[in-house]
Amino acid sequence: MAVNRPYGDNKRVGAVRQRSQTQMSNGKWVKRDAETGRFMDVKADARPFKGVRKEAR
């Protein structure tokens, strides 16, 4: 997981580990678990997830 110190300032330090994201054909972003390869979450809008690395196409 990401490091969130100092607590309460609503900032993430570093990337979210063991996760990646890719863009689907409809323009939405989907988050994937790096260990299992399963899709975890789909973003409702067309903006990517914050702090999650993008997969190479």
PDB file with SEQRES, HELIX, SHEET and CRYST1 records, atoms N, CA, C and O in Angstrom:
SEQRES   1 A   57  MET ALA VAL ASN ARG PRO TYR GLY ASP ASN LYS ARG VAL          
SEQRES   2 A   57  GLY ALA VAL ARG GLN ARG SER GLN THR GLN MET SER ASN          
SEQRES   3 A   57  GLY LYS TRP VAL LYS ARG ASP ALA GLU THR GLY ARG PHE          
SEQRES   4 A   57  MET ASP VAL LYS ALA ASP ALA ARG PRO PHE LYS GLY VAL          
SEQRES   5 A   57  ARG LYS GLU ALA ARG                                          
SHEET    1 AA1 4 PHE A  39  VAL A  42  0                                        
SHEET    2 AA1 4 TRP A  29  ASP A  33 -1                                        
SHEET    3 AA1 4 ARG A  19  GLN A  23 -1                                        
SHEET    4 AA1 4 ARG A  53  LYS A  54  1                                        
CRYST1    1.000    1.000    1.000  90.00  90.00  90.00 P 1           1          
ATOM      1  N   MET A   1       0.839  -1.184   0.000  1.00  0.00           N  
ATOM      2  CA  MET A   1       0.000   0.000   0.000  1.00  0.00           C  
ATOM      3  C   MET A   1       0.880   1.241   0.000  1.00  0.00           C  
ATOM      4  O   MET A   1       2.092   1.165   0.198  1.00  0.00           O  
ATOM      5  N   ALA A   2       0.259   2.359  -0.221  1.00  0.00           N  
ATOM      6  CA  ALA A   2       0.986   3.620  -0.259  1.00  0.00           C  
ATOM      7  C   ALA A   2       1.247   4.126   1.157  1.00  0.00           C  
ATOM      8  O   ALA A   2       0.568   3.746   2.110  1.00  0.00           O  
ATOM      9  N   VAL A   3       2.241   4.987   1.265  1.00  0.00           N  
ATOM     10  CA  VAL A   3       2.592   5.585   2.543  1.00  0.00           C  
ATOM     11  C   VAL A   3       1.809   6.884   2.679  1.00  0.00           C  
ATOM     12  O   VAL A   3       1.754   7.672   1.735  1.00  0.00           O  
ATOM     13  N   ASN A   4       1.207   7.115   3.837  1.00  0.00           N  
ATOM     14  CA  ASN A   4       0.360   8.286   4.004  1.00  0.00           C  
ATOM     15  C   ASN A   4       0.742   9.122   5.225  1.00  0.00           C  
ATOM     16  O   ASN A   4      -0.140   9.568   5.958  1.00  0.00           O  
ATOM     17  N   ARG A   5       2.036   9.343   5.458  1.00  0.00           N  
ATOM     18  CA  ARG A   5       2.441  10.182   6.583  1.00  0.00           C  
ATOM     19  C   ARG A   5       2.786  11.566   6.092  1.00  0.00           C  
ATOM     20  O   ARG A   5       3.271  11.662   4.965  1.00  0.00           O  
ATOM     21  N   PRO A   6       2.593  12.614   6.795  1.00  0.00           N  
ATOM     22  CA  PRO A   6       1.888  12.695   8.065  1.00  0.00           C  
ATOM     23  C   PRO A   6       0.405  12.453   7.881  1.00  0.00           C  
ATOM     24  O   PRO A   6      -0.174  12.821   6.859  1.00  0.00           O  
ATOM     25  N   TYR A   7      -0.196  11.843   8.859  1.00  0.00           N  
ATOM     26  CA  TYR A   7      -1.592  11.453   8.752  1.00  0.00           C  
ATOM     27  C   TYR A   7      -2.506  12.670   8.742  1.00  0.00           C  
ATOM     28  O   TYR A   7      -2.256  13.655   9.437  1.00  0.00           O  
ATOM     29  N   GLY A   8      -3.558  12.591   7.957  1.00  0.00           N  
ATOM     30  CA  GLY A   8      -4.563  13.633   7.967  1.00  0.00           C  
ATOM     31  C   GLY A   8      -4.359  14.746   6.966  1.00  0.00           C  
ATOM     32  O   GLY A   8      -5.184  15.658   6.907  1.00  0.00           O  
ATOM     33  N   ASP A   9      -3.283  14.716   6.161  1.00  0.00           N  
ATOM     34  CA  ASP A   9      -3.078  15.806   5.209  1.00  0.00           C  
ATOM     35  C   ASP A   9      -3.615  15.468   3.820  1.00  0.00           C  
ATOM     36  O   ASP A   9      -3.469  16.263   2.892  1.00  0.00           O  
ATOM     37  N   ASN A  10      -4.239  14.291   3.666  1.00  0.00           N  
ATOM     38  CA  ASN A  10      -4.869  13.863   2.413  1.00  0.00           C  
ATOM     39  C   ASN A  10      -3.907  13.817   1.232  1.00  0.00           C  
ATOM     40  O   ASN A  10      -4.298  14.113   0.102  1.00  0.00           O  
ATOM     41  N   LYS A  11      -2.656  13.450   1.483  1.00  0.00           N  
ATOM     42  CA  LYS A  11      -1.669  13.295   0.420  1.00  0.00           C  
ATOM     43  C   LYS A  11      -1.134  11.876   0.437  1.00  0.00           C  
ATOM     44  O   LYS A  11      -0.963  11.279   1.500  1.00  0.00           O  
ATOM     45  N   ARG A  12      -0.873  11.343  -0.742  1.00  0.00           N  
ATOM     46  CA  ARG A  12      -0.257  10.033  -0.872  1.00  0.00           C  
ATOM     47  C   ARG A  12       1.197  10.249  -1.253  1.00  0.00           C  
ATOM     48  O   ARG A  12       1.490  11.043  -2.147  1.00  0.00           O  
ATOM     49  N   VAL A  13       2.111   9.553  -0.586  1.00  0.00           N  
ATOM     50  CA  VAL A  13       3.532   9.614  -0.905  1.00  0.00           C  
ATOM     51  C   VAL A  13       3.891   8.321  -1.596  1.00  0.00           C  
ATOM     52  O   VAL A  13       3.845   7.261  -0.971  1.00  0.00           O  
ATOM     53  N   GLY A  14       4.244   8.371  -2.854  1.00  0.00           N  
ATOM     54  CA  GLY A  14       4.616   7.178  -3.601  1.00  0.00           C  
ATOM     55  C   GLY A  14       3.417   6.529  -4.263  1.00  0.00           C  
ATOM     56  O   GLY A  14       2.278   6.961  -4.084  1.00  0.00           O  
ATOM     57  N   ALA A  15       3.688   5.496  -5.021  1.00  0.00           N  
ATOM     58  CA  ALA A  15       2.659   4.812  -5.794  1.00  0.00           C  
ATOM     59  C   ALA A  15       1.996   3.710  -4.980  1.00  0.00           C  
ATOM     60  O   ALA A  15       2.563   3.218  -4.005  1.00  0.00           O  
ATOM     61  N   VAL A  16       0.805   3.332  -5.386  1.00  0.00           N  
ATOM     62  CA  VAL A  16       0.116   2.193  -4.792  1.00  0.00           C  
ATOM     63  C   VAL A  16       0.789   0.941  -5.338  1.00  0.00           C  
ATOM     64  O   VAL A  16       0.882   0.774  -6.554  1.00  0.00           O  
ATOM     65  N   ARG A  17       1.254   0.068  -4.468  1.00  0.00           N  
ATOM     66  CA  ARG A  17       2.011  -1.109  -4.910  1.00  0.00           C  
ATOM     67  C   ARG A  17       1.091  -2.266  -5.264  1.00  0.00           C  
ATOM     68  O   ARG A  17      -0.050  -2.336  -4.809  1.00  0.00           O  
ATOM     69  N   GLN A  18       1.608  -3.169  -6.082  1.00  0.00           N  
ATOM     70  CA  GLN A  18       0.900  -4.386  -6.510  1.00  0.00           C  
ATOM     71  C   GLN A  18      -0.363  -4.082  -7.296  1.00  0.00           C  
ATOM     72  O   GLN A  18      -1.281  -4.902  -7.328  1.00  0.00           O  
ATOM     73  N   ARG A  19      -0.428  -2.900  -7.942  1.00  0.00           N  
ATOM     74  CA  ARG A  19      -1.586  -2.535  -8.741  1.00  0.00           C  
ATOM     75  C   ARG A  19      -1.110  -1.925 -10.049  1.00  0.00           C  
ATOM     76  O   ARG A  19      -0.035  -1.330 -10.114  1.00  0.00           O  
ATOM     77  N   SER A  20      -1.910  -2.077 -11.079  1.00  0.00           N  
ATOM     78  CA  SER A  20      -1.664  -1.397 -12.341  1.00  0.00           C  
ATOM     79  C   SER A  20      -3.015  -1.060 -12.942  1.00  0.00           C  
ATOM     80  O   SER A  20      -4.045  -1.568 -12.498  1.00  0.00           O  
ATOM     81  N   GLN A  21      -3.012  -0.200 -13.956  1.00  0.00           N  
ATOM     82  CA  GLN A  21      -4.269   0.167 -14.585  1.00  0.00           C  
ATOM     83  C   GLN A  21      -4.094   0.232 -16.093  1.00  0.00           C  
ATOM     84  O   GLN A  21      -3.005   0.501 -16.601  1.00  0.00           O  
ATOM     85  N   THR A  22      -5.175  -0.017 -16.785  1.00  0.00           N  
ATOM     86  CA  THR A  22      -5.196   0.062 -18.231  1.00  0.00           C  
ATOM     87  C   THR A  22      -6.520   0.668 -18.659  1.00  0.00           C  
ATOM     88  O   THR A  22      -7.503   0.624 -17.919  1.00  0.00           O  
ATOM     89  N   GLN A  23      -6.538   1.236 -19.860  1.00  0.00           N  
ATOM     90  CA  GLN A  23      -7.745   1.880 -20.350  1.00  0.00           C  
ATOM     91  C   GLN A  23      -8.509   0.917 -21.242  1.00  0.00           C  
ATOM     92  O   GLN A  23      -7.937   0.288 -22.133  1.00  0.00           O  
ATOM     93  N   MET A  24      -9.816   0.807 -20.993  1.00  0.00           N  
ATOM     94  CA  MET A  24     -10.661  -0.066 -21.799  1.00  0.00           C  
ATOM     95  C   MET A  24     -11.049   0.644 -23.093  1.00  0.00           C  
ATOM     96  O   MET A  24     -10.788   1.837 -23.253  1.00  0.00           O  
ATOM     97  N   SER A  25     -11.666  -0.079 -24.005  1.00  0.00           N  
ATOM     98  CA  SER A  25     -12.040   0.488 -25.292  1.00  0.00           C  
ATOM     99  C   SER A  25     -13.107   1.561 -25.176  1.00  0.00           C  
ATOM    100  O   SER A  25     -13.232   2.398 -26.071  1.00  0.00           O  
ATOM    101  N   ASN A  26     -13.888   1.560 -24.088  1.00  0.00           N  
ATOM    102  CA  ASN A  26     -14.915   2.581 -23.901  1.00  0.00           C  
ATOM    103  C   ASN A  26     -14.370   3.832 -23.222  1.00  0.00           C  
ATOM    104  O   ASN A  26     -15.135   4.758 -22.953  1.00  0.00           O  
ATOM    105  N   GLY A  27     -13.068   3.883 -22.938  1.00  0.00           N  
ATOM    106  CA  GLY A  27     -12.431   5.063 -22.361  1.00  0.00           C  
ATOM    107  C   GLY A  27     -12.325   5.044 -20.860  1.00  0.00           C  
ATOM    108  O   GLY A  27     -11.674   5.923 -20.296  1.00  0.00           O  
ATOM    109  N   LYS A  28     -12.931   4.088 -20.177  1.00  0.00           N  
ATOM    110  CA  LYS A  28     -12.844   4.005 -18.723  1.00  0.00           C  
ATOM    111  C   LYS A  28     -11.585   3.253 -18.320  1.00  0.00           C  
ATOM    112  O   LYS A  28     -11.073   2.427 -19.075  1.00  0.00           O  
ATOM    113  N   TRP A  29     -11.089   3.551 -17.113  1.00  0.00           N  
ATOM    114  CA  TRP A  29      -9.883   2.927 -16.593  1.00  0.00           C  
ATOM    115  C   TRP A  29     -10.251   1.787 -15.661  1.00  0.00           C  
ATOM    116  O   TRP A  29     -11.183   1.901 -14.865  1.00  0.00           O  
ATOM    117  N   VAL A  30      -9.514   0.683 -15.763  1.00  0.00           N  
ATOM    118  CA  VAL A  30      -9.752  -0.477 -14.916  1.00  0.00           C  
ATOM    119  C   VAL A  30      -8.464  -0.775 -14.146  1.00  0.00           C  
ATOM    120  O   VAL A  30      -7.370  -0.742 -14.709  1.00  0.00           O  
ATOM    121  N   LYS A  31      -8.612  -1.069 -12.837  1.00  0.00           N  
ATOM    122  CA  LYS A  31      -7.478  -1.350 -11.967  1.00  0.00           C  
ATOM    123  C   LYS A  31      -7.308  -2.858 -11.869  1.00  0.00           C  
ATOM    124  O   LYS A  31      -8.285  -3.596 -11.746  1.00  0.00           O  
ATOM    125  N   ARG A  32      -6.045  -3.315 -11.925  1.00  0.00           N  
ATOM    126  CA  ARG A  32      -5.743  -4.740 -11.925  1.00  0.00           C  
ATOM    127  C   ARG A  32      -4.768  -5.085 -10.813  1.00  0.00           C  
ATOM    128  O   ARG A  32      -3.853  -4.314 -10.523  1.00  0.00           O  
ATOM    129  N   ASP A  33      -4.958  -6.241 -10.188  1.00  0.00           N  
ATOM    130  CA  ASP A  33      -4.042  -6.754  -9.172  1.00  0.00           C  
ATOM    131  C   ASP A  33      -2.840  -7.361  -9.885  1.00  0.00           C  
ATOM    132  O   ASP A  33      -3.009  -8.190 -10.780  1.00  0.00           O  
ATOM    133  N   ALA A  34      -1.639  -6.965  -9.506  1.00  0.00           N  
ATOM    134  CA  ALA A  34      -0.436  -7.427 -10.189  1.00  0.00           C  
ATOM    135  C   ALA A  34      -0.129  -8.897  -9.899  1.00  0.00           C  
ATOM    136  O   ALA A  34       0.470  -9.571 -10.737  1.00  0.00           O  
ATOM    137  N   GLU A  35      -0.523  -9.402  -8.740  1.00  0.00           N  
ATOM    138  CA  GLU A  35      -0.207 -10.786  -8.393  1.00  0.00           C  
ATOM    139  C   GLU A  35      -1.116 -11.774  -9.109  1.00  0.00           C  
ATOM    140  O   GLU A  35      -0.638 -12.756  -9.677  1.00  0.00           O  
ATOM    141  N   THR A  36      -2.418 -11.525  -9.087  1.00  0.00           N  
ATOM    142  CA  THR A  36      -3.366 -12.484  -9.664  1.00  0.00           C  
ATOM    143  C   THR A  36      -3.792 -12.127 -11.073  1.00  0.00           C  
ATOM    144  O   THR A  36      -4.233 -13.003 -11.817  1.00  0.00           O  
ATOM    145  N   GLY A  37      -3.671 -10.858 -11.465  1.00  0.00           N  
ATOM    146  CA  GLY A  37      -4.102 -10.423 -12.785  1.00  0.00           C  
ATOM    147  C   GLY A  37      -5.591 -10.131 -12.871  1.00  0.00           C  
ATOM    148  O   GLY A  37      -6.097  -9.792 -13.940  1.00  0.00           O  
ATOM    149  N   ARG A  38      -6.296 -10.261 -11.752  1.00  0.00           N  
ATOM    150  CA  ARG A  38      -7.745 -10.013 -11.755  1.00  0.00           C  
ATOM    151  C   ARG A  38      -8.043  -8.524 -11.772  1.00  0.00           C  
ATOM    152  O   ARG A  38      -7.311  -7.719 -11.197  1.00  0.00           O  
ATOM    153  N   PHE A  39      -9.136  -8.172 -12.446  1.00  0.00           N  
ATOM    154  CA  PHE A  39      -9.598  -6.792 -12.440  1.00  0.00           C  
ATOM    155  C   PHE A  39     -10.267  -6.508 -11.108  1.00  0.00           C  
ATOM    156  O   PHE A  39     -11.032  -7.333 -10.609  1.00  0.00           O  
ATOM    157  N   MET A  40      -9.985  -5.344 -10.527  1.00  0.00           N  
ATOM    158  CA  MET A  40     -10.475  -5.016  -9.201  1.00  0.00           C  
ATOM    159  C   MET A  40     -11.573  -3.962  -9.216  1.00  0.00           C  
ATOM    160  O   MET A  40     -12.572  -4.092  -8.507  1.00  0.00           O  
ATOM    161  N   ASP A  41     -11.392  -2.919 -10.020  1.00  0.00           N  
ATOM    162  CA  ASP A  41     -12.280  -1.770  -9.938  1.00  0.00           C  
ATOM    163  C   ASP A  41     -12.265  -1.054 -11.282  1.00  0.00           C  
ATOM    164  O   ASP A  41     -11.262  -1.074 -11.995  1.00  0.00           O  
ATOM    165  N   VAL A  42     -13.392  -0.419 -11.623  1.00  0.00           N  
ATOM    166  CA  VAL A  42     -13.496   0.379 -12.840  1.00  0.00           C  
ATOM    167  C   VAL A  42     -13.862   1.793 -12.435  1.00  0.00           C  
ATOM    168  O   VAL A  42     -14.755   1.994 -11.612  1.00  0.00           O  
ATOM    169  N   LYS A  43     -13.184   2.767 -13.004  1.00  0.00           N  
ATOM    170  CA  LYS A  43     -13.441   4.170 -12.710  1.00  0.00           C  
ATOM    171  C   LYS A  43     -14.707   4.613 -13.427  1.00  0.00           C  
ATOM    172  O   LYS A  43     -14.900   4.269 -14.593  1.00  0.00           O  
ATOM    173  N   ALA A  44     -15.570   5.364 -12.763  1.00  0.00           N  
ATOM    174  CA  ALA A  44     -16.843   5.790 -13.344  1.00  0.00           C  
ATOM    175  C   ALA A  44     -16.636   6.876 -14.395  1.00  0.00           C  
ATOM    176  O   ALA A  44     -17.359   6.926 -15.390  1.00  0.00           O  
ATOM    177  N   ASP A  45     -15.646   7.748 -14.176  1.00  0.00           N  
ATOM    178  CA  ASP A  45     -15.381   8.785 -15.165  1.00  0.00           C  
ATOM    179  C   ASP A  45     -14.186   8.391 -16.026  1.00  0.00           C  
ATOM    180  O   ASP A  45     -13.633   7.305 -15.851  1.00  0.00           O  
ATOM    181  N   ALA A  46     -13.788   9.242 -16.938  1.00  0.00           N  
ATOM    182  CA  ALA A  46     -12.735   8.905 -17.896  1.00  0.00           C  
ATOM    183  C   ALA A  46     -11.337   9.253 -17.391  1.00  0.00           C  
ATOM    184  O   ALA A  46     -10.371   9.135 -18.144  1.00  0.00           O  
ATOM    185  N   ARG A  47     -11.206   9.683 -16.122  1.00  0.00           N  
ATOM    186  CA  ARG A  47      -9.884  10.013 -15.586  1.00  0.00           C  
ATOM    187  C   ARG A  47      -9.253   8.772 -14.959  1.00  0.00           C  
ATOM    188  O   ARG A  47      -9.963   7.941 -14.393  1.00  0.00           O  
ATOM    189  N   PRO A  48      -7.920   8.635 -15.053  1.00  0.00           N  
ATOM    190  CA  PRO A  48      -7.262   7.456 -14.469  1.00  0.00           C  
ATOM    191  C   PRO A  48      -7.221   7.522 -12.949  1.00  0.00           C  
ATOM    192  O   PRO A  48      -7.436   8.579 -12.355  1.00  0.00           O  
ATOM    193  N   PHE A  49      -6.938   6.365 -12.321  1.00  0.00           N  
ATOM    194  CA  PHE A  49      -6.765   6.285 -10.875  1.00  0.00           C  
ATOM    195  C   PHE A  49      -5.511   7.067 -10.482  1.00  0.00           C  
ATOM    196  O   PHE A  49      -4.534   7.099 -11.230  1.00  0.00           O  
ATOM    197  N   LYS A  50      -5.542   7.697  -9.306  1.00  0.00           N  
ATOM    198  CA  LYS A  50      -4.378   8.442  -8.821  1.00  0.00           C  
ATOM    199  C   LYS A  50      -3.389   7.489  -8.154  1.00  0.00           C  
ATOM    200  O   LYS A  50      -3.782   6.650  -7.344  1.00  0.00           O  
ATOM    201  N   GLY A  51      -2.118   7.618  -8.492  1.00  0.00           N  
ATOM    202  CA  GLY A  51      -1.074   6.871  -7.821  1.00  0.00           C  
ATOM    203  C   GLY A  51      -0.931   5.433  -8.249  1.00  0.00           C  
ATOM    204  O   GLY A  51      -0.188   4.685  -7.614  1.00  0.00           O  
ATOM    205  N   VAL A  52      -1.617   5.007  -9.312  1.00  0.00           N  
ATOM    206  CA  VAL A  52      -1.525   3.638  -9.790  1.00  0.00           C  
ATOM    207  C   VAL A  52      -0.822   3.661 -11.143  1.00  0.00           C  
ATOM    208  O   VAL A  52      -1.196   4.437 -12.022  1.00  0.00           O  
ATOM    209  N   ARG A  53       0.198   2.814 -11.319  1.00  0.00           N  
ATOM    210  CA  ARG A  53       0.979   2.862 -12.552  1.00  0.00           C  
ATOM    211  C   ARG A  53       0.150   2.351 -13.731  1.00  0.00           C  
ATOM    212  O   ARG A  53      -0.753   1.530 -13.570  1.00  0.00           O  
ATOM    213  N   LYS A  54       0.477   2.853 -14.902  1.00  0.00           N  
ATOM    214  CA  LYS A  54      -0.227   2.479 -16.122  1.00  0.00           C  
ATOM    215  C   LYS A  54       0.530   1.341 -16.803  1.00  0.00           C  
ATOM    216  O   LYS A  54       1.761   1.327 -16.814  1.00  0.00           O  
ATOM    217  N   GLU A  55      -0.199   0.401 -17.361  1.00  0.00           N  
ATOM    218  CA  GLU A  55       0.419  -0.714 -18.070  1.00  0.00           C  
ATOM    219  C   GLU A  55       0.854  -0.270 -19.459  1.00  0.00           C  
ATOM    220  O   GLU A  55       0.219   0.582 -20.079  1.00  0.00           O  
ATOM    221  N   ALA A  56       1.947  -0.860 -19.942  1.00  0.00           N  
ATOM    222  CA  ALA A  56       2.394  -0.589 -21.303  1.00  0.00           C  
ATOM    223  C   ALA A  56       1.434  -1.218 -22.289  1.00  0.00           C  
ATOM    224  O   ALA A  56       0.939  -2.323 -22.066  1.00  0.00           O  
ATOM    225  N   ARG A  57       1.178  -0.542 -23.341  1.00  0.00           N  
ATOM    226  CA  ARG A  57       0.215  -1.034 -24.327  1.00  0.00           C  
ATOM    227  C   ARG A  57       0.823  -2.079 -25.211  1.00  0.00           C  
ATOM    228  O   ARG A  57       0.152  -2.603 -26.099  1.00  0.00           O  
TER     229      ARG A  57                                                      
END                                                                             
